[in-house]
Amino acid sequence: MTPQKPVTMDSTKADSTKLPAQKPQAAAETRAPTKTGSERANEPRYSFRKNGKELSVDKMKQMLVDRRFFDSYWHKDGKGIKHQYKDTTRFGKKLVVDYATGLVWQQSGSEEAMTYEAANAYVAQLRREKYGGYSDWRLPTLEKAMSLMEPNEPDGDLYIDLLFDRKQRWIWTVDQHSAGVAWVADFDSGNCGHDRVTINDFVRVVR
């Protein structure tokens, strides 16, 4: 709210004594409420782009370095993200919330590996049926998918947290490497790569 200007008496009136200036309203009235410690703790510490794009190998490697993501082939020194995972169930669907990134993931994913075209159809179906109560599911960008990569194998098998289903060993991303080729996050070997869109890979959606 804009502070009001000081008000004075009209000098033509008999009593020309000025009234005290009105104080601007307290700044606290215009500020957002102070957040509690728990609210600050749950604020995302990381942010990622929302839409897919074409990524060369060089751009992929730079992304891994900039984000400090672990990749068993391209960036072994990456430490990954310190996640704040919480598993939950909404409308009978298991989800994993990551408060560190602000992302909500499908806990499992597609039951079968599928082509890239089929993967996009799968995502569209989840949107239509409002999977878990949401209609804004997407294929993850490569950086979102690689944010899940753990720098070790928690169960000696996959480079991903144990909260996630173990069936989806590698997943499609929305990012393209080139025409007819898309990036994939491979939790089996702990790295990212790219496959032709006619290859069968799994899907794990995010919002």
PyRosetta script that sets phi, psi and omega in degrees:
from pyrosetta import init, pose_from_sequence

init()
pose = pose_from_sequence("MTPQKPVTMDSTKADSTKLPAQKPQAAAETRAPTKTGSERANEPRYSFRKNGKELSVDKMKQMLVDRRFFDSYWHKDGKGIKHQYKDTTRFGKKLVVDYATGLVWQQSGSEEAMTYEAANAYVAQLRREKYGGYSDWRLPTLEKAMSLMEPNEPDGDLYIDLLFDRKQRWIWTVDQHSAGVAWVADFDSGNCGHDRVTINDFVRVVR")
pose.set_psi(1, 135.8)
pose.set_omega(1, -179.8)
pose.set_phi(2, -72.7)
pose.set_psi(2, 128.3)
pose.set_omega(2, 179.2)
pose.set_phi(3, -59.4)
pose.set_psi(3, 141.6)
pose.set_omega(3, 179.6)
pose.set_phi(4, -78.5)
pose.set_psi(4, 144.9)
pose.set_omega(4, 177.7)
pose.set_phi(5, -71.8)
pose.set_psi(5, 153.2)
pose.set_omega(5, 176.0)
pose.set_phi(6, -58.4)
pose.set_psi(6, 141.9)
pose.set_omega(6, -179.2)
pose.set_phi(7, -104.1)
pose.set_psi(7, 133.0)
pose.set_omega(7, 177.0)
pose.set_phi(8, -122.4)
pose.set_psi(8, 158.7)
pose.set_omega(8, 176.2)
pose.set_phi(9, -73.0)
pose.set_psi(9, 149.5)
pose.set_omega(9, 174.6)
pose.set_phi(10, -63.9)
pose.set_psi(10, 127.0)
pose.set_omega(10, -175.9)
pose.set_phi(11, -66.7)
pose.set_psi(11, -11.8)
pose.set_omega(11, 179.9)
pose.set_phi(12, -83.7)
pose.set_psi(12, -11.2)
pose.set_omega(12, -178.8)
pose.set_phi(13, -81.7)
pose.set_psi(13, 157.5)
pose.set_omega(13, -175.5)
pose.set_phi(14, -57.6)
pose.set_psi(14, -46.3)
pose.set_omega(14, -179.7)
pose.set_phi(15, -91.5)
pose.set_psi(15, 104.2)
pose.set_omega(15, -175.4)
pose.set_phi(16, -94.6)
pose.set_psi(16, 9.0)
pose.set_omega(16, 179.3)
pose.set_phi(17, -63.6)
pose.set_psi(17, 131.1)
pose.set_omega(17, -179.0)
pose.set_phi(18, -76.9)
pose.set_psi(18, 141.6)
pose.set_omega(18, 173.7)
pose.set_phi(19, -77.4)
pose.set_psi(19, 151.4)
pose.set_omega(19, 176.6)
pose.set_phi(20, -59.1)
pose.set_psi(20, 141.0)
pose.set_omega(20, 179.1)
pose.set_phi(21, -63.2)
pose.set_psi(21, 139.0)
pose.set_omega(21, 176.4)
pose.set_phi(22, -74.8)
pose.set_psi(22, 132.3)
pose.set_omega(22, 179.7)
pose.set_phi(23, -72.7)
pose.set_psi(23, 140.2)
pose.set_omega(23, 174.3)
pose.set_phi(24, -58.4)
pose.set_psi(24, 146.9)
pose.set_omega(24, 179.6)
pose.set_phi(25, -62.0)
pose.set_psi(25, 147.9)
pose.set_omega(25, -175.4)
pose.set_phi(26, -54.9)
pose.set_psi(26, 138.6)
pose.set_omega(26, -178.9)
pose.set_phi(27, -61.1)
pose.set_psi(27, -28.0)
pose.set_omega(27, -177.7)
pose.set_phi(28, -61.5)
pose.set_psi(28, -25.7)
pose.set_omega(28, -178.7)
pose.set_phi(29, -69.9)
pose.set_psi(29, -22.4)
pose.set_omega(29, -177.1)
pose.set_phi(30, -102.3)
pose.set_psi(30, -6.5)
pose.set_omega(30, 179.9)
pose.set_phi(31, -88.5)
pose.set_psi(31, 156.0)
pose.set_omega(31, 173.9)
pose.set_phi(32, -67.8)
pose.set_psi(32, 146.8)
pose.set_omega(32, 179.3)
pose.set_phi(33, -56.8)
pose.set_psi(33, 144.3)
pose.set_omega(33, 177.8)
pose.set_phi(34, -65.0)
pose.set_psi(34, 132.7)
pose.set_omega(34, -177.6)
pose.set_phi(35, -83.6)
pose.set_psi(35, 147.0)
pose.set_omega(35, 177.4)
pose.set_phi(36, -75.4)
pose.set_psi(36, 167.4)
pose.set_omega(36, 179.3)
pose.set_phi(37, -60.6)
pose.set_psi(37, -40.0)
pose.set_omega(37, -178.9)
pose.set_phi(38, -68.9)
pose.set_psi(38, -35.3)
pose.set_omega(38, 177.5)
pose.set_phi(39, -66.9)
pose.set_psi(39, -41.3)
pose.set_omega(39, 177.7)
pose.set_phi(40, -65.3)
pose.set_psi(40, -36.8)
pose.set_omega(40, -179.2)
pose.set_phi(41, -65.1)
pose.set_psi(41, -28.8)
pose.set_omega(41, -178.2)
pose.set_phi(42, -92.4)
pose.set_psi(42, 2.2)
pose.set_omega(42, 176.8)
pose.set_phi(43, -73.8)
pose.set_psi(43, 136.2)
pose.set_omega(43, 179.2)
pose.set_phi(44, -58.7)
pose.set_psi(44, 136.2)
pose.set_omega(44, 177.5)
pose.set_phi(45, -95.9)
pose.set_psi(45, -10.3)
pose.set_omega(45, -178.2)
pose.set_phi(46, -130.3)
pose.set_psi(46, 151.6)
pose.set_omega(46, 174.9)
pose.set_phi(47, -136.3)
pose.set_psi(47, 149.3)
pose.set_omega(47, -176.8)
pose.set_phi(48, -133.6)
pose.set_psi(48, 155.5)
pose.set_omega(48, 176.0)
pose.set_phi(49, -67.0)
pose.set_psi(49, 154.3)
pose.set_omega(49, -172.8)
pose.set_phi(50, -94.7)
pose.set_psi(50, -35.8)
pose.set_omega(50, -172.2)
pose.set_phi(51, -102.9)
pose.set_psi(51, 153.5)
pose.set_omega(51, 179.7)
pose.set_phi(52, -75.2)
pose.set_psi(52, 161.0)
pose.set_omega(52, 176.0)
pose.set_phi(53, -156.6)
pose.set_psi(53, 173.1)
pose.set_omega(53, 178.2)
pose.set_phi(54, -85.1)
pose.set_psi(54, 130.0)
pose.set_omega(54, -177.7)
pose.set_phi(55, -122.7)
pose.set_psi(55, 124.3)
pose.set_omega(55, 172.2)
pose.set_phi(56, -78.3)
pose.set_psi(56, 168.8)
pose.set_omega(56, 177.0)
pose.set_phi(57, -61.0)
pose.set_psi(57, -40.8)
pose.set_omega(57, 179.8)
pose.set_phi(58, -62.5)
pose.set_psi(58, -41.5)
pose.set_omega(58, 179.2)
pose.set_phi(59, -68.1)
pose.set_psi(59, -36.6)
pose.set_omega(59, 177.2)
pose.set_phi(60, -62.3)
pose.set_psi(60, -47.3)
pose.set_omega(60, -178.7)
pose.set_phi(61, -63.3)
pose.set_psi(61, -38.1)
pose.set_omega(61, 178.4)
pose.set_phi(62, -66.6)
pose.set_psi(62, -37.5)
pose.set_omega(62, 177.4)
pose.set_phi(63, -61.6)
pose.set_psi(63, -43.1)
pose.set_omega(63, 179.5)
pose.set_phi(64, -60.9)
pose.set_psi(64, -41.6)
pose.set_omega(64, -179.9)
pose.set_phi(65, -68.5)
pose.set_psi(65, -48.0)
pose.set_omega(65, -177.9)
pose.set_phi(66, -60.7)
pose.set_psi(66, -39.2)
pose.set_omega(66, -177.3)
pose.set_phi(67, -88.5)
pose.set_psi(67, -8.8)
pose.set_omega(67, -177.5)
pose.set_phi(68, 61.7)
pose.set_psi(68, 30.6)
pose.set_omega(68, 178.5)
pose.set_phi(69, -75.4)
pose.set_psi(69, 147.0)
pose.set_omega(69, 175.4)
pose.set_phi(70, -82.2)
pose.set_psi(70, 136.9)
pose.set_omega(70, 171.9)
pose.set_phi(71, -144.7)
pose.set_psi(71, 122.1)
pose.set_omega(71, -173.1)
pose.set_phi(72, -64.4)
pose.set_psi(72, -15.4)
pose.set_omega(72, 179.6)
pose.set_phi(73, -111.0)
pose.set_psi(73, -47.6)
pose.set_omega(73, -172.8)
pose.set_phi(74, -90.0)
pose.set_psi(74, -29.8)
pose.set_omega(74, -174.2)
pose.set_phi(75, -151.0)
pose.set_psi(75, 73.3)
pose.set_omega(75, -176.8)
pose.set_phi(76, -66.8)
pose.set_psi(76, -21.6)
pose.set_omega(76, -179.0)
pose.set_phi(77, -82.9)
pose.set_psi(77, -6.5)
pose.set_omega(77, -179.5)
pose.set_phi(78, -64.3)
pose.set_psi(78, 136.9)
pose.set_omega(78, -178.0)
pose.set_phi(79, -96.3)
pose.set_psi(79, -12.6)
pose.set_omega(79, -179.0)
pose.set_phi(80, 76.8)
pose.set_psi(80, -170.8)
pose.set_omega(80, -176.7)
pose.set_phi(81, -100.8)
pose.set_psi(81, 144.4)
pose.set_omega(81, 171.5)
pose.set_phi(82, -86.9)
pose.set_psi(82, 98.7)
pose.set_omega(82, -173.5)
pose.set_phi(83, -78.0)
pose.set_psi(83, 160.1)
pose.set_omega(83, 170.7)
pose.set_phi(84, -126.7)
pose.set_psi(84, 72.4)
pose.set_omega(84, -175.5)
pose.set_phi(85, -78.8)
pose.set_psi(85, 147.6)
pose.set_omega(85, 170.4)
pose.set_phi(86, -146.0)
pose.set_psi(86, 125.2)
pose.set_omega(86, 177.1)
pose.set_phi(87, -87.1)
pose.set_psi(87, 145.3)
pose.set_omega(87, -177.4)
pose.set_phi(88, -150.6)
pose.set_psi(88, 164.3)
pose.set_omega(88, 177.0)
pose.set_phi(89, -127.2)
pose.set_psi(89, 126.2)
pose.set_omega(89, 177.8)
pose.set_phi(90, -127.2)
pose.set_psi(90, 125.5)
pose.set_omega(90, 179.4)
pose.set_phi(91, 51.0)
pose.set_psi(91, 39.6)
pose.set_omega(91, 176.3)
pose.set_phi(92, 79.8)
pose.set_psi(92, 4.1)
pose.set_omega(92, -178.6)
pose.set_phi(93, -110.3)
pose.set_psi(93, 132.7)
pose.set_omega(93, -179.2)
pose.set_phi(94, -83.1)
pose.set_psi(94, 128.8)
pose.set_omega(94, -179.5)
pose.set_phi(95, -128.1)
pose.set_psi(95, 160.2)
pose.set_omega(95, 173.6)
pose.set_phi(96, -125.1)
pose.set_psi(96, 118.4)
pose.set_omega(96, 177.5)
pose.set_phi(97, -94.5)
pose.set_psi(97, 134.2)
pose.set_omega(97, 175.4)
pose.set_phi(98, -115.8)
pose.set_psi(98, 103.7)
pose.set_omega(98, -177.8)
pose.set_phi(99, -69.9)
pose.set_psi(99, -18.7)
pose.set_omega(99, 178.4)
pose.set_phi(100, -70.1)
pose.set_psi(100, -33.0)
pose.set_omega(100, -178.1)
pose.set_phi(101, -110.5)
pose.set_psi(101, -14.3)
pose.set_omega(101, -176.4)
pose.set_phi(102, 78.4)
pose.set_psi(102, 11.7)
pose.set_omega(102, -177.2)
pose.set_phi(103, -98.0)
pose.set_psi(103, 149.5)
pose.set_omega(103, 172.9)
pose.set_phi(104, -117.1)
pose.set_psi(104, 126.9)
pose.set_omega(104, -176.1)
pose.set_phi(105, -113.6)
pose.set_psi(105, 150.6)
pose.set_omega(105, 166.5)
pose.set_phi(106, -67.6)
pose.set_psi(106, 129.0)
pose.set_omega(106, -176.5)
pose.set_phi(107, -68.0)
pose.set_psi(107, -35.2)
pose.set_omega(107, 179.4)
pose.set_phi(108, -106.7)
pose.set_psi(108, -99.5)
pose.set_omega(108, -178.6)
pose.set_phi(109, 144.9)
pose.set_psi(109, -160.6)
pose.set_omega(109, -179.7)
pose.set_phi(110, -66.6)
pose.set_psi(110, 144.4)
pose.set_omega(110, 179.2)
pose.set_phi(111, -72.4)
pose.set_psi(111, -27.8)
pose.set_omega(111, -178.4)
pose.set_phi(112, -126.7)
pose.set_psi(112, 152.8)
pose.set_omega(112, 171.2)
pose.set_phi(113, -72.8)
pose.set_psi(113, 149.0)
pose.set_omega(113, -174.6)
pose.set_phi(114, -151.5)
pose.set_psi(114, 165.1)
pose.set_omega(114, 178.1)
pose.set_phi(115, -69.2)
pose.set_psi(115, 168.2)
pose.set_omega(115, -178.8)
pose.set_phi(116, -63.9)
pose.set_psi(116, -39.1)
pose.set_omega(116, 178.0)
pose.set_phi(117, -62.9)
pose.set_psi(117, -44.7)
pose.set_omega(117, 178.6)
pose.set_phi(118, -65.8)
pose.set_psi(118, -33.2)
pose.set_omega(118, 178.0)
pose.set_phi(119, -62.3)
pose.set_psi(119, -42.4)
pose.set_omega(119, 178.6)
pose.set_phi(120, -67.5)
pose.set_psi(120, -34.6)
pose.set_omega(120, 175.8)
pose.set_phi(121, -67.0)
pose.set_psi(121, -37.2)
pose.set_omega(121, 177.8)
pose.set_phi(122, -62.2)
pose.set_psi(122, -44.6)
pose.set_omega(122, 178.8)
pose.set_phi(123, -62.7)
pose.set_psi(123, -43.6)
pose.set_omega(123, 179.5)
pose.set_phi(124, -60.1)
pose.set_psi(124, -38.4)
pose.set_omega(124, 178.9)
pose.set_phi(125, -65.9)
pose.set_psi(125, -41.7)
pose.set_omega(125, 178.2)
pose.set_phi(126, -62.7)
pose.set_psi(126, -35.8)
pose.set_omega(126, 176.8)
pose.set_phi(127, -65.6)
pose.set_psi(127, -44.7)
pose.set_omega(127, -178.1)
pose.set_phi(128, -63.0)
pose.set_psi(128, -40.2)
pose.set_omega(128, -177.8)
pose.set_phi(129, -86.0)
pose.set_psi(129, -0.1)
pose.set_omega(129, -179.5)
pose.set_phi(130, 53.3)
pose.set_psi(130, 59.8)
pose.set_omega(130, -179.5)
pose.set_phi(131, -55.3)
pose.set_psi(131, 123.5)
pose.set_omega(131, -178.9)
pose.set_phi(132, 65.9)
pose.set_psi(132, 13.5)
pose.set_omega(132, -179.9)
pose.set_phi(133, 92.4)
pose.set_psi(133, 4.0)
pose.set_omega(133, -177.2)
pose.set_phi(134, -118.8)
pose.set_psi(134, 150.0)
pose.set_omega(134, 179.9)
pose.set_phi(135, -123.8)
pose.set_psi(135, 19.9)
pose.set_omega(135, -177.4)
pose.set_phi(136, -120.3)
pose.set_psi(136, 31.3)
pose.set_omega(136, 178.8)
pose.set_phi(137, -67.8)
pose.set_psi(137, 150.8)
pose.set_omega(137, -179.8)
pose.set_phi(138, -143.6)
pose.set_psi(138, 161.1)
pose.set_omega(138, 161.5)
pose.set_phi(139, -69.5)
pose.set_psi(139, 140.6)
pose.set_omega(139, -179.9)
pose.set_phi(140, -72.8)
pose.set_psi(140, 150.7)
pose.set_omega(140, 166.8)
pose.set_phi(141, -69.0)
pose.set_psi(141, 165.8)
pose.set_omega(141, -179.6)
pose.set_phi(142, -61.2)
pose.set_psi(142, -39.0)
pose.set_omega(142, -178.7)
pose.set_phi(143, -67.3)
pose.set_psi(143, -35.2)
pose.set_omega(143, 176.0)
pose.set_phi(144, -66.8)
pose.set_psi(144, -43.9)
pose.set_omega(144, 179.8)
pose.set_phi(145, -63.5)
pose.set_psi(145, -41.9)
pose.set_omega(145, -179.3)
pose.set_phi(146, -72.6)
pose.set_psi(146, -17.3)
pose.set_omega(146, 175.7)
pose.set_phi(147, -66.2)
pose.set_psi(147, -20.4)
pose.set_omega(147, 178.7)
pose.set_phi(148, -80.8)
pose.set_psi(148, -14.6)
pose.set_omega(148, -173.4)
pose.set_phi(149, -70.4)
pose.set_psi(149, 123.3)
pose.set_omega(149, 177.5)
pose.set_phi(150, -90.4)
pose.set_psi(150, 145.9)
pose.set_omega(150, -179.4)
pose.set_phi(151, -75.3)
pose.set_psi(151, 4.7)
pose.set_omega(151, 174.5)
pose.set_phi(152, -150.4)
pose.set_psi(152, 176.3)
pose.set_omega(152, -180.0)
pose.set_phi(153, -102.8)
pose.set_psi(153, 100.8)
pose.set_omega(153, -175.3)
pose.set_phi(154, -53.2)
pose.set_psi(154, -33.3)
pose.set_omega(154, -179.5)
pose.set_phi(155, -114.6)
pose.set_psi(155, 16.2)
pose.set_omega(155, -178.8)
pose.set_phi(156, 72.5)
pose.set_psi(156, 13.3)
pose.set_omega(156, -175.7)
pose.set_phi(157, -128.3)
pose.set_psi(157, -62.6)
pose.set_omega(157, -176.2)
pose.set_phi(158, -115.7)
pose.set_psi(158, 148.3)
pose.set_omega(158, 178.4)
pose.set_phi(159, -87.2)
pose.set_psi(159, 57.6)
pose.set_omega(159, 179.2)
pose.set_phi(160, -152.7)
pose.set_psi(160, 151.5)
pose.set_omega(160, -176.5)
pose.set_phi(161, -57.8)
pose.set_psi(161, 149.8)
pose.set_omega(161, -176.9)
pose.set_phi(162, -67.7)
pose.set_psi(162, -13.9)
pose.set_omega(162, 177.2)
pose.set_phi(163, -65.5)
pose.set_psi(163, -24.2)
pose.set_omega(163, -176.1)
pose.set_phi(164, -89.3)
pose.set_psi(164, 148.4)
pose.set_omega(164, 176.7)
pose.set_phi(165, -59.5)
pose.set_psi(165, 145.8)
pose.set_omega(165, -174.4)
pose.set_phi(166, -90.4)
pose.set_psi(166, -5.2)
pose.set_omega(166, -175.2)
pose.set_phi(167, -73.3)
pose.set_psi(167, -36.7)
pose.set_omega(167, -175.2)
pose.set_phi(168, -83.7)
pose.set_psi(168, 81.5)
pose.set_omega(168, -172.3)
pose.set_phi(169, -77.7)
pose.set_psi(169, -21.3)
pose.set_omega(169, 175.5)
pose.set_phi(170, -151.5)
pose.set_psi(170, 144.4)
pose.set_omega(170, -173.1)
pose.set_phi(171, -134.5)
pose.set_psi(171, 147.7)
pose.set_omega(171, 173.7)
pose.set_phi(172, -66.9)
pose.set_psi(172, 152.0)
pose.set_omega(172, 167.9)
pose.set_phi(173, -121.7)
pose.set_psi(173, 168.0)
pose.set_omega(173, -179.9)
pose.set_phi(174, -79.7)
pose.set_psi(174, -15.4)
pose.set_omega(174, -175.8)
pose.set_phi(175, -78.2)
pose.set_psi(175, 140.6)
pose.set_omega(175, 179.7)
pose.set_phi(176, -100.1)
pose.set_psi(176, 145.3)
pose.set_omega(176, 171.1)
pose.set_phi(177, -90.6)
pose.set_psi(177, -40.4)
pose.set_omega(177, 178.2)
pose.set_phi(178, -166.5)
pose.set_psi(178, -178.6)
pose.set_omega(178, -179.4)
pose.set_phi(179, -58.9)
pose.set_psi(179, 124.2)
pose.set_omega(179, 178.1)
pose.set_phi(180, 78.2)
pose.set_psi(180, 9.5)
pose.set_omega(180, -178.7)
pose.set_phi(181, -135.2)
pose.set_psi(181, 129.6)
pose.set_omega(181, -178.4)
pose.set_phi(182, -125.2)
pose.set_psi(182, 154.9)
pose.set_omega(182, 179.9)
pose.set_phi(183, -77.7)
pose.set_psi(183, 148.2)
pose.set_omega(183, -178.7)
pose.set_phi(184, -133.5)
pose.set_psi(184, 140.5)
pose.set_omega(184, 171.7)
pose.set_phi(185, -99.0)
pose.set_psi(185, 125.4)
pose.set_omega(185, -174.3)
pose.set_phi(186, -111.6)
pose.set_psi(186, 101.0)
pose.set_omega(186, -178.5)
pose.set_phi(187, -80.0)
pose.set_psi(187, -10.3)
pose.set_omega(187, 177.8)
pose.set_phi(188, -73.1)
pose.set_psi(188, -46.6)
pose.set_omega(188, -179.6)
pose.set_phi(189, -103.1)
pose.set_psi(189, -6.3)
pose.set_omega(189, 175.8)
pose.set_phi(190, 77.7)
pose.set_psi(190, 32.4)
pose.set_omega(190, 179.3)
pose.set_phi(191, -149.5)
pose.set_psi(191, 176.2)
pose.set_omega(191, 176.3)
pose.set_phi(192, -111.6)
pose.set_psi(192, 153.7)
pose.set_omega(192, 178.5)
pose.set_phi(193, -155.0)
pose.set_psi(193, -170.1)
pose.set_omega(193, 178.6)
pose.set_phi(194, -135.4)
pose.set_psi(194, 144.3)
pose.set_omega(194, -179.4)
pose.set_phi(195, -125.6)
pose.set_psi(195, 153.5)
pose.set_omega(195, 170.2)
pose.set_phi(196, -65.3)
pose.set_psi(196, 146.8)
pose.set_omega(196, -174.0)
pose.set_phi(197, -67.2)
pose.set_psi(197, -9.4)
pose.set_omega(197, 177.4)
pose.set_phi(198, -87.5)
pose.set_psi(198, -8.8)
pose.set_omega(198, 177.0)
pose.set_phi(199, -74.7)
pose.set_psi(199, 155.0)
pose.set_omega(199, 177.5)
pose.set_phi(200, -96.7)
pose.set_psi(200, 120.0)
pose.set_omega(200, 173.8)
pose.set_phi(201, -132.0)
pose.set_psi(201, 165.2)
pose.set_omega(201, -179.2)
pose.set_phi(202, -84.3)
pose.set_psi(202, 172.3)
pose.set_omega(202, 178.8)
pose.set_phi(203, -128.0)
pose.set_psi(203, 135.6)
pose.set_omega(203, 167.6)
pose.set_phi(204, -134.3)
pose.set_psi(204, 115.7)
pose.set_omega(204, -173.8)
pose.set_phi(205, -87.5)
pose.set_psi(205, 163.8)
pose.set_omega(205, -177.5)
pose.set_phi(206, -142.3)
pose.set_psi(206, 157.7)
pose.set_omega(206, 173.8)
pose.set_phi(207, -145.5)
pose.dump_pdb("model.pdb")
